[in-house]
């Protein structure tokens, strides 16, 4: 794990790629890892919404660790690319947040994705 994650400033969510061989199982596992609210719809739009909110987590920065990455969404390369694009977009949105959406609780933060 990267040393900067040891600072205590990060909420660390870890998922097991072996439990996420398809997009449906990934959506369930990431919901558990980040303790998404009950209204989470377990689809990509809901995932994007939840990952860009995270106001229920009392940390300034976030890390998603995907263990056994070679198994991660291995049933569909297209789905894997779709999810990776979404995660990278979320990371960019947190990093480049400029305060324009009138959300006083949100600030520029790290959202790091680590493939193990």
MOMO-V14496 format. One line per field, one symbol per residue. burial: # if it has 16 or more other ideal C-beta (glycine too) atoms within 10 Angstrom, else .. Layout:
burial->???
This chain:
burial->....#....####.#.#..##.#..######.##.#...#.....##..###.#......########...###....##..#...#..##.##...........#..#.##....
